[in-house]
Structures are given as C-alpha cells and as structure tokens.
Amino acid sequence: MTIKQTIMAAVFASLCSLALLSPTAVAHHGITGQFDLDQTLTVTGVVNRVRFVNPHAYVYFMVTNDAGEDEQWRCELRSGSLLKRAGWSADMFAPGTQIIVTGSPDRRDPKTCYAQSISFEDGRVVRRRDTLNEAGKVVPGKREPTLEDGTPNIAGNWFEARGGGPPRRGGPSQRVDPSQRGGPGPGGRPPRRGGGRPPRFEMTQIGQDEADDYTEEQNPRFICQPTNIIFDYNFDQMVNKIEQSETKIVITYGFMDVVRTIHLGGVFPDEIEPSVTGYSVGEWKDDTLIVKTKGFASGFLEAPGGHAVRAVRHSDQMEITERFYVNKEGTELTREYTVVDPVYLAQPHSHQNKSQLTSNLFISYDCDEQWDVSK
C-alpha cells in the first residue's frame, strides 16, 4: 500500500486562489475553503471505518507510507443522506476492504482529502456523484446534472458511438459494450450516434502543395504519438475520461493517452511552450463550456495511413475553439469545434462530436507500436 501525490499547481497559485475566495465559498468547507482542488492525489489503503453522517460522510482507512509506517487517513464523501439516496451503503466499506481514492488534499491536514472517485478490488470505480443499484454497481445515466456550484456535470467516461473508422495499430481495445451506454436520449429515443463524418478541410495553396510531400513515415500514430486534440478525441471509439472541479477540467483521451487541462477562468500566459495539446482556457456561459486553445506545435490535422490520400498539416498559428454541453438527461455530451489556421486552411473548419456516457472503465492506451514503415 503506497501514497502517490501528484501536485498539479504551484503552491503560490494555490495560496492566491485561497486569498481570493469569497466568504460564501470559504463557508462551504467541502469545496475550495477546506480543500485545494488545484491539486490531485491518489491514496491506497485498507478501510477500518466509515461514517454516513451529515453534512459530510467520511471513509477512514490505514495507509502504509514510504517509510513503511501505518498512517490513519480519512476522505470526505457527500452527505450521508445524499449517499443513501444514491444507493451507497456502509457495506461497501467493510473493514479490511482495500480502496484507491483519487481526490484533492486538505489545506491543513495532510491525511485528509476530498474524494472524487474510489476504486475497489473488484475493478469497480465509483465517482462522487454516481448512483448505484442494489448490487453496488454504477447505474448508467443516473447522476446529478450539476456540481455543487451549479455548473453542468460533464465528469465521467464518454465514448462516441459510430461505425467504421481507420484501423488501430497497437494498444489495448477499449470498445464499449453497448449494454453499458448511458441511457436513452430525449423522449426515450436512442441517442444519436456520433457527429457524422466531418467535412473536408479547405486548404490554402501552401497546404495543397505540402500535402503532396507526405509519407507514411510522418504519421504520428505509427510511432505511438498523438495527432491532435480534434482527431484523437473520437478515434476508434475509445473511452475518454473527464475530471471536473471548480478551477479546471482534465480530459484524458482513450487514444494515445492524451491529457488536456482546461484552465477555467484563466488567461493565456505570455509564453506558451508549443505542444500537441496546446494551452486551453475555458469559461462557462450558461450551460455551455467554451474552450479556446492555442500554442500548438506544428503538426497534422489529418495524417492518413496510405499514400493515396492527402494529408492536412497545421501550423503553430492554429487556434481551436470548442463548445461543450450535455443534454438534459446528462447522458450525451456534444463538442462543437472550429479550427482556424491562416497558413494551411483557406477557411475555418467546423464540426461536432456527440459522445455517450458509459459505465465502462477507462483503460490507458499504452501504445506499443510494432509496425515497421520501412517494409
């Protein structure tokens, strides 16, 4: 049993965030007042107690630290009343049960946390707001539509239901069991499948000229590298994981293990290190999350696997705007996007993806490429 804490932001920024909190926010100690949501930790331990009480329930567990010493930990859950109403029970946390808790640290007590998800030995992963059936399993599509601060709840595992797609080279399968999809669409109708095939990119003359220079050896996928945040989002129907707090949203793609951090209410820094994912800032407008991303390294918007199909490049001047929103049931997530690149695109390129909530587990892609492009 070990402790692994991954610090996600500088201490100075965290202190500044605390100083700017309103009295109302501080009063609600279950959010930013008591806990630092800018940091993420993962703790493994053995349950020795649980209290389903109000205003907040707690699970207590013993952790063996790096020095081999036992430490008593506790992590905050939601209120006991809400947990019971959502199908949770104390039996889930019987003494001796091994759990892995992912959450945010307490600002004052290093052995207390705000639980975002709990993993059990049988493979179940239960998130803070999940609804459970009598067997203790997550009920797809049944969860609270908003967070404590009133913003839409987009956290969870999502996949795009669509047919076909390019063949995948390397990495374990994450294809979704249809029985695990999250609930019907509006009016009881089946949810719409995906966002359809995107339109073709309209390239500038430079883009057309350089497309002819493409070779398979340049394809990022063939060397286990991501392509871009648009293409990889729904490639091969992989499951994407979204984690959400008041200060940031983290999207981990099921394809190539791409990790994106959307800084809520943030501004672009003066200097951005160019990367495949760029730097994203976002803000909620009504029930829509608007995300703007720039700071990309030059690369490909499309990198086909054969010589007969043209590639589409992008420059470091590319900028992408995305709009995320869910349906009223909270089971379908729409992402609308527009790509602008003055170097390679003759006009903005827009499309959308529609993803379905799923109870299937997120699985790391762990690409292990064995295809030799020289043969």
C-alpha positions in Angstrom: 0.0 0.0 0.0 1.5 3.3 -1.0 0.8 7.0 -1.3 1.2 8.8 -4.6 0.6 12.6 -4.6 0.8 14.4 -7.9 1.0 18.2 -7.5 -0.9 19.9 -10.2 -0.2 23.5 -9.5 2.3 25.7 -7.8 1.8 26.5 -4.1 1.9 30.2 -4.7 -1.0 29.9 -7.1 -3.0 27.9 -4.6 -2.5 30.4 -1.9 -3.6 33.2 -4.2 -6.7 31.3 -5.1 -7.5 30.9 -1.4 -7.0 34.6 -0.7 -9.5 35.4 -3.5 -12.2 33.1 -2.2 -15.5 34.8 -1.3 -16.8 34.3 2.3 -19.6 32.2 0.9 -17.1 29.8 -0.8 -15.0 29.5 2.3 -18.0 28.8 4.4 -18.7 25.7 2.3 -15.7 23.8 3.5 -16.4 20.9 1.2 -15.3 22.9 -1.8 -12.4 25.3 -2.1 -12.4 26.5 1.5 -11.0 23.3 3.1 -9.7 21.5 0.1 -7.2 22.5 -2.6 -8.9 21.5 -5.9 -5.9 22.7 -7.8 -4.0 19.6 -6.6 -4.7 15.9 -7.1 -3.6 13.0 -5.0 -4.1 9.2 -5.2 -4.0 7.2 -2.0 -4.2 3.4 -1.5 -5.2 1.9 1.9 -7.4 -0.5 3.8 -10.7 0.6 5.3 -11.1 0.5 9.0 -14.2 2.7 9.5 -16.9 4.6 7.6 -19.4 7.2 8.9 -22.5 8.0 6.8 -23.4 11.2 8.6 -24.4 14.8 7.7 -23.3 17.3 6.5 -20.4 15.1 5.1 -19.7 11.4 5.3 -16.1 10.1 5.7 -14.3 6.9 4.9 -11.4 6.1 7.2 -8.5 3.8 6.1 -5.0 2.9 7.0 -2.1 3.7 4.6 1.4 2.5 4.7 3.7 5.4 3.8 7.1 5.3 2.0 8.9 4.7 5.3 6.8 1.6 6.0 4.8 3.2 8.8 1.0 3.0 9.1 -1.0 6.3 8.9 -4.6 6.9 9.6 -6.3 8.7 6.7 -9.8 9.9 6.1 -11.5 11.2 2.9 -14.7 13.2 2.7 -17.7 11.9 0.7 -21.0 13.7 0.2 -23.6 14.0 2.9 -24.8 10.7 4.4 -28.4 11.4 3.3 -27.4 12.0 -0.3 -25.2 8.9 -0.4 -28.0 6.7 0.9 -30.5 8.2 -1.6 -28.0 7.4 -4.4 -27.7 3.7 -3.4 -24.5 3.9 -1.4 -24.2 1.8 1.8 -21.7 1.3 4.6 -21.4 -2.3 3.4 -19.3 -1.1 0.5 -16.7 0.0 3.0 -16.5 -3.1 5.2 -13.3 -3.2 7.4 -10.5 -4.8 5.5 -11.7 -3.5 2.1 -8.8 -2.2 0.0 -9.5 1.0 -1.8 -7.8 3.5 -4.0 -9.0 7.1 -3.5 -8.4 9.9 -6.0 -9.2 13.3 -4.9 -7.9 16.7 -3.6 -5.9 17.3 -0.4 -7.0 19.2 2.7 -5.3 22.6 3.0 -4.4 22.0 6.7 -4.5 18.2 7.4 -2.1 16.2 5.2 -4.0 13.0 5.9 -7.5 14.2 4.9 -8.8 14.5 1.3 -11.9 15.3 -0.8 -12.8 12.1 -2.6 -13.6 12.4 -6.3 -13.5 8.7 -7.1 -12.9 5.4 -5.3 -11.6 2.2 -6.9 -12.4 -1.2 -5.4 -10.5 -4.5 -5.6 -13.2 -6.0 -7.9 -12.4 -3.3 -10.5 -15.3 -1.0 -9.8 -14.7 2.7 -9.9 -17.3 4.8 -8.2 -17.3 8.5 -8.6 -18.5 11.0 -6.1 -21.9 11.6 -7.6 -22.6 8.2 -9.0 -25.9 6.4 -8.4 -25.6 2.7 -7.5 -28.0 -0.2 -7.8 -28.7 -2.9 -5.2 -25.6 -4.8 -6.2 -23.4 -1.7 -5.7 -22.8 -1.1 -9.4 -23.0 2.2 -11.1 -26.3 2.9 -12.8 -25.5 4.4 -16.3 -27.2 7.7 -16.9 -28.3 8.3 -13.4 -26.4 11.1 -11.6 -26.7 14.7 -10.5 -26.8 17.0 -13.5 -24.9 19.8 -11.8 -22.0 20.2 -9.4 -22.2 21.9 -6.0 -21.5 25.3 -7.6 -24.3 24.9 -10.2 -22.2 24.2 -13.3 -23.2 21.3 -15.5 -21.7 17.9 -14.6 -19.6 16.7 -17.5 -17.4 14.4 -15.4 -17.3 10.8 -16.3 -16.4 8.3 -19.0 -17.6 9.1 -22.5 -17.4 7.4 -25.9 -18.6 8.3 -29.4 -20.9 5.7 -30.9 -20.1 5.5 -34.5 -19.4 2.9 -37.1 -16.2 2.2 -39.1 -13.1 4.3 -38.6 -9.5 3.7 -39.5 -7.8 0.6 -38.2 -5.9 1.0 -35.0 -2.3 0.0 -34.7 -1.2 -1.1 -31.3 -2.8 -0.6 -27.8 -5.5 -2.5 -26.0 -9.1 -2.4 -27.1 -11.5 -0.1 -25.3 -14.5 -0.7 -27.5 -17.6 -0.2 -25.5 -20.2 -2.8 -24.6 -23.5 -1.4 -26.0 -25.2 -2.5 -22.8 -23.1 -0.1 -20.8 -24.1 3.0 -22.7 -25.7 5.8 -20.6 -29.4 5.8 -21.0 -31.9 6.8 -23.8 -31.9 10.2 -25.5 -34.7 12.7 -25.2 -38.2 11.3 -25.3 -36.9 7.8 -24.8 -35.4 7.7 -28.2 -32.0 6.1 -28.7 -29.2 8.6 -28.5 -27.9 9.9 -31.9 -24.7 8.2 -33.0 -21.6 10.4 -33.1 -21.4 13.6 -35.0 -21.2 12.1 -38.5 -18.3 12.2 -40.9 -16.6 15.7 -40.8 -16.4 17.8 -43.9 -13.2 18.0 -45.9 -10.6 20.6 -44.9 -10.4 23.5 -47.4 -6.6 24.0 -47.8 -4.6 27.0 -48.9 -2.3 26.6 -51.8 0.6 26.1 -49.4 -1.4 23.3 -47.7 -2.2 21.6 -51.0 1.5 21.8 -52.1 2.8 20.4 -48.9 0.2 17.6 -48.8 2.0 16.0 -51.8 5.1 15.7 -49.7 3.5 13.4 -47.1 4.8 9.9 -46.5 3.6 7.2 -44.1 6.8 7.6 -42.0 5.5 11.0 -40.9 2.3 9.6 -39.4 2.4 10.2 -35.7 0.2 7.2 -34.9 2.8 4.9 -36.4 5.3 5.9 -33.8 2.8 6.0 -30.9 2.4 9.7 -30.9 -0.8 11.7 -30.7 -2.0 13.6 -33.8 -4.1 16.5 -32.4 -6.8 17.3 -30.0 -9.5 17.1 -32.6 -8.7 13.8 -34.4 -7.7 11.9 -31.3 -10.8 12.8 -29.4 -13.0 10.2 -31.0 -10.5 7.9 -32.8 -11.6 4.3 -32.9 -14.4 4.7 -30.4 -12.0 4.9 -27.4 -13.4 5.9 -23.9 -12.4 9.4 -22.8 -12.3 10.3 -19.1 -13.3 13.8 -17.9 -12.4 15.0 -14.4 -14.0 18.3 -13.3 -13.5 20.8 -10.5 -14.3 24.5 -10.0 -10.8 25.5 -11.3 -10.0 23.1 -14.1 -11.3 20.3 -16.3 -8.9 17.5 -17.3 -9.7 15.4 -20.3 -7.7 12.2 -20.7 -8.2 10.7 -24.2 -8.5 6.9 -24.5 -6.4 7.2 -27.7 -2.6 7.7 -27.1 -3.3 8.8 -23.5 -3.5 12.4 -24.4 -4.1 14.6 -21.3 -5.6 18.1 -21.7 -6.0 20.6 -18.9 -8.6 23.3 -19.4 -7.9 26.2 -17.0 -11.3 27.7 -16.0 -11.5 31.4 -15.8 -7.9 31.6 -16.8 -6.0 33.7 -19.3 -3.3 32.7 -21.7 0.2 33.0 -20.3 2.6 35.4 -22.0 4.8 32.4 -23.2 3.4 29.0 -24.1 5.7 26.0 -24.7 4.4 24.6 -28.1 2.9 21.1 -27.8 0.4 18.8 -29.5 -2.3 19.8 -27.0 -1.5 23.5 -26.8 -2.8 25.6 -23.8 -6.5 25.7 -23.1 -8.6 28.2 -21.2 -12.3 27.9 -20.6 -15.3 29.6 -19.1 -18.9 28.6 -18.5 -21.6 30.6 -20.3 -24.9 29.5 -19.1 -24.8 25.7 -19.6 -22.0 25.7 -22.2 -18.3 25.3 -21.6 -16.4 27.5 -24.1 -12.8 26.5 -24.6 -10.1 28.3 -26.5 -6.8 26.7 -27.3 -3.6 27.9 -28.9 0.2 27.3 -28.5 0.3 24.3 -30.7 3.4 22.8 -32.2 3.3 22.4 -36.0 1.8 19.0 -37.0 -1.1 17.3 -38.8 -4.8 17.8 -38.7 -5.1 14.6 -40.8 -2.3 12.1 -41.3 -3.6 9.2 -43.4 -2.1 5.8 -43.4 -1.7 5.5 -47.2 0.0 7.5 -49.9 -3.2 7.8 -52.0 -4.9 10.2 -49.5 -3.7 13.7 -48.9 -2.5 14.8 -45.5 -3.6 18.1 -43.9 -0.9 19.9 -42.0 -1.4 22.7 -39.4 1.0 25.4 -38.3 1.9 26.8 -34.9 -0.6 29.6 -35.6 -3.5 27.3 -35.4 -6.2 28.1 -32.9 -9.2 26.0 -31.9 -12.5 27.0 -30.2 -14.7 24.3 -28.6 -18.1 24.3 -27.1 -19.1 21.5 -24.7 -22.7 20.9 -23.4 -24.8 18.0 -22.3 -28.4 17.1 -22.9 -30.9 17.5 -20.1 -30.5 13.8 -19.0 -26.8 14.3 -18.7 -26.1 11.3 -20.9 -25.0 12.9 -24.2 -22.0 15.3 -24.4 -21.8 17.5 -27.5 -18.5 19.0 -28.5 -18.7 21.7 -31.3 -15.3 22.8 -32.6 -13.9 25.3 -35.1 -10.3 25.2 -36.3 -8.6 28.3 -37.7 -5.1 28.2 -39.3 -4.1 31.1 -41.6 -1.2 29.1 -43.1 -2.8 25.9 -44.1 -6.6 26.4 -44.0 -8.4 28.6 -46.6 -11.4 28.9 -44.3 -12.4 27.9 -40.7 -13.2 24.2 -40.3 -16.1 23.3 -38.1 -17.8 20.1 -37.0 -19.1 18.4 -33.9 -18.9 15.1 -31.9 -21.6 13.5 -29.8 -20.4 11.3 -27.0 -22.5 9.0 -24.8 -22.0 8.5 -21.1 -20.8 5.0 -20.2 -20.0 2.9 -17.1 -17.2 1.1 -19.0 -13.8 1.6 -17.3 -11.3 4.0 -18.8 -8.2 2.0 -19.9 -4.8 3.5 -20.7 -3.9 3.1 -24.3 -0.3 2.1 -23.6 0.7 2.1 -27.3 3.3 -0.4 -28.2 4.0 0.1 -31.9 5.3 -2.9 -33.8 4.6 -1.8 -37.4 7.7 -1.2 -39.5 7.0 1.6 -42.0 10.1 0.6 -44.0 8.7 -2.7 -45.0 
